[in-house]
Amino acid sequence: MNTENAHPDRATLSEVGPGVHAWVQPDGSWWINNAGAVFGDDGAVLVDTCATARRTQRFLDAVRAAGGDVPIRFAVNTHLHGDHTHGNALLPDSTVLIGHPATRDGILADTILRDPPPVWTPTPEWGITEHRAPSVLLEDSLVLHVGGRRVELHHPGHPAHTSGDVVAWVPDAEVLFTGDLIFHGVTPLVFMGSVEGALKSLDWLAGFRARTVVPGHGPVLPGLSFPRVLEDQARYYRFVLDTARQARTDGLTPLEAARRCDLGEFAGWPDPERIVMNLHRAYADADDTDLDLAAAFADAVTYNGGPLRTAV
């Protein structure tokens, strides 16, 4: 990972549709997520926050500069992971925080802020000590209104990146915020979800017919490029599943399978070590067992030859 290009000062808020803005943090690697803001006549809807207080405050400052004094009425968490949720703690008390029940449960159970595992170096400087979880929950779909603007929230109906993935669809601007159902040019990560479910979710995403897509990580993309990105990600998931099937037949562990396989076209994507964690997920699903999270991270560190690089 190029930490120089991933410095938080390089993040930008850009208008990707009328009154719809994307906060993009290059290069989309570990803890470097995207977020967004949708403005209506009487307020704003945020889509996710960021991993640290510094990054989240820069995002919030940019939102205020773009929207003036409009209140942040709602904030949506696309899933539970801290790069998208730690910054919830900096939102105004009046902001209603929304997410899937699995996202709320996962945030409340998370211990990374207080006891980060020694798998990343350097450990991100959180600047946050307490979690804030969604208080309004959706199982399937929910519609928000800010002034005359409609923002739709949808769950794919099955585990994918996680069990609680939610997308935000702005129909009048045809902008889709996918959360981590899409990693654009970055190695996908599904160790807390389902490889089969993540693959299935791609057809569901295609059905939105978006003009603009804001992925959870990586650059914003025009709708005309979305089918290619969906197919790239589908090939990766099929590669993980095929690798897991053959390796299980051959009696290999996930780490051994990762070391044996040739990443080929996916070798150039940031964070290739995620192949190990994705194989752990595929093995657990095939064996109908719980994933050993500590073992998956330990194997990823071993495969990587040391701790996973982050930007502070």
N, C-alpha and C positions, 0 to 999 in steps of 0.2 A: 504494500500500500504506500502511496506517495503522501506522506503526512504534510508536506509543504502545500500541496493542492487541497488538502482537507482542512486547512486552518479555518476556524469559525468566522473570521473576518472576511472570508471570501463568499459567504452566503449572500444571496440576493432575494428580494421580493419583487416578482414581476407579474404584471397583469396578463393572464392567459385567456381571459374572456371578460366581457363587460362586468366590472365589479367583482371579478374572481381573480385572486392572486395566489401564486405558488411561492413558497419559501423553499429554495433549493440550496442544500449544503453539499458542495463537492467534497470528496468524490463518491459519497454514498457508501462508504465502508462501515466498519464496526462503529456504532454509536453516532453515525453521521446521517441523519434522516432528513426527509422532506416533510413539510407541513403546509398549511394554507389558510386562507381567509376568504370568506364569501360575504360581501356587503349588501345589505338591503337598506330600505329607507329609514328604518328605525333601529338598526343594530347590525352586528356582525356575528357570523358563525365561524369559529376556528375549527380546523381539521388538524388535530394532534398538536403537541408541543414539542419540546426538544429534550435532550438528555441532561443538560446542565443548566444551572441558573444563568450563566453568561450567555449561552446560545439562545435560551428561551427569552431572556430580556432583550436581546438584539432583535429577535423575531417580533416580540410585542411592540418594541419601539417602531419597527418598520410598519407594522399594522396600523399603529396610531398615526404615523406620518401619512399613510395612504388613505385612511378613513376619517381622519379628523377626530372629533370627540364622540363618535358613535360608540355606544356601549358594546362590549363583547357579551352578547346575550346567551350564546350557547357555545360549548366546545365539545367536539366529538373525538373520542379515542378510537382509532381504527383497530387497535388490538392492545394487548397488555404490555408489550416490551418497553423498557425504560427509556429507550431513545425517543419514543413517541409519547411518553407519559410522565416522566419525572417532572417536567416543567409545569404540570397541572398545578403544582403547589404555588406557583407565582400568579395564577389567574385571580381576578377579583372575586371576592366572596359571592358577589351577585351573579356570577356566571354559572349557568346550569351545565353540569358536566354529564355527558351521555356516552353510553357504551353498552356492549353485550354483557350479560351476566358473567360469562367466563372471563371477560376482561376485568371486571370489578374484582372477582375472586382472586385472579392472578396478581393484580396490583397489591391487594391487601396482604397477600401471602409472600410477596417479594421481600428479600433480605439484602439485595445488592447494595442499596444506599448505605446501610450500616456495616455490612460485612462483605465487601466485594471479593469474589474468588480471585486467586492470583493467576488468572489465565490471560489477562490483558496487561500490556505495558505501553505507556504508563497508564495507571488507573485514571479514568477521567476525573477531572476536578468537578464533582457534582455541584457543590455550593448549595445543596438541598439536603435536608435531613429527614423530612417526613413525606410520605405518600399522600396524594389526594386521589381518590377513586371516583368513578362515575356514580351519581346518585339517581339518575334516570336511566332505566335499562330497556333495551329492545331485544326481543327474541328473533324477530324476522325482519320487520320494516318499521320505519317511523318517518313521518314528514314534519319538517320544521318550517316555520314561516317567519321571515324577517321582512317586515313591510309587505310588499306584494310579491316578494321572491320566495320560491319554493326550493327547499333543499331536502332531497330524499336520502335516507339511510337504509342500507340493505345488507343483510347477512346472506351468504351463499347457501346456507342450509346444511352445511356439513363442515367438519374440520378441514383446514387447508394450511395456510401459514401457521395459524393457531386454531383453537376451537371457537374463538370469538371474533373473527374478522368482520369488519364492517367497512363498506365503501360509502362515499358521499357523492351523490349525483346531483348536479345542478342542471336541470333540464333546459331552462331557457338559454343558457350559455353553452350547453352540450359539453360540459367539463366533468370529467370523472376523476375523483381522488381514490386511488386503489388501495392505499396503505401498502402493506408488504405482500399483498397478493401479486404485486409486480415489482421486480428488481430489474431496472433497465441498465443493462451492461454491467451488472454486479452479480456475483454468484448468489442465487437464491438460498434461503435458509428455511427449512421446514421441520426442524427437529422437535418442535413443540406442537406440531400439527399432524399432517398426513401427506405423504408424497402422492398417493393416489388422489386424495382430495384436492391437493394443490393443482394437479394436472386437470382434474375435472372442473375446477373453478375457472380455468382459462376460457372455456367455451361460454360459460356464464358471463364473464366480463365482456366478451366480444359482442354480446347481445345488447349492450348499452349504446352502441353506435356513436361513440364519443367523437367530438371534433378535436378535443384536446384531452390528454391523459397525464395526470400528475402521479407518478409512481411513488412508492414509499422510499425508494432509494434510486439515485441516478437522475439523468436529465429528463425534463418534461418532453413529451413527444406528441407530434400531431397525430390526429386520428388515422390519417392515411398510412402512417408507419406502424400503427398498433398491431395489425395482423402479423407483420414480420416479427415484432417483439414477442407476441404471444407464441408464435411457432418456435422461436429461439428458446423460450423458456420451456415449452412443451418438450422439445428435444432433450433439454437437460434433465427434466424429470424422468423421461423414458430411459435416458442413459443411467440414471441412479437406480431405477427399478430393474433394468436389465443386469446391471453390475451386481446388484444385491442378489438376484435370483441365481446367477451363475456362481457367485462366491459362496452362497449358502450351500449349493450343491457340492462345491469343492471343499467344504468344511473350513472356510476362512473366517476370521473375525472381521468386523467392519474396518479396523485399521489395516489389516492385511489386504483386504479387498481394495481399499483406497490406494495403498502402495503399489498394488499390482496393476491397477487400471491406468489407462492413458486418457487424460482429460481432453486431449485433442482440441477441438474448436473452443472448448470452455476454459482452457488453460490460461488464457489471457485475461479472463474476468478477475477483478479484485476478489480477494478472500477465497482462493481455491481450496483452502483447508476445510471449508464447509462441506466438502464431499464426505468427509469422515462422519460428521454429525448427521448429515442427511442419510447416510448408509445406516447409522445407528437407528434412525427413525424407521427406515424401510425394514430392517431386521426385526425391530420390536413389533411392527404391524404384522409382518408375516408370521411371527411366532405368537401373536396375540398376548404380548407381555408389555409391562410398563417400561418406558425408556429409562435407562440409568443415566441421568443427566450428568452426574459427576464423571462417569466413565467416558461419556461422549466428549465432554470438554477436554478431559485428560488426553484422549486419543488425538483430538484436533491439535493440541499443543505439541504432542510427540510428532505428529505428521508435519507440523510447521517447523519443527526444529527449535522451538522456543515459544515464549508467550506471544499472543496475538497482538499485533500492533494496532494502536489507536492514536487518534489525535486528541490532545488535552483540551 
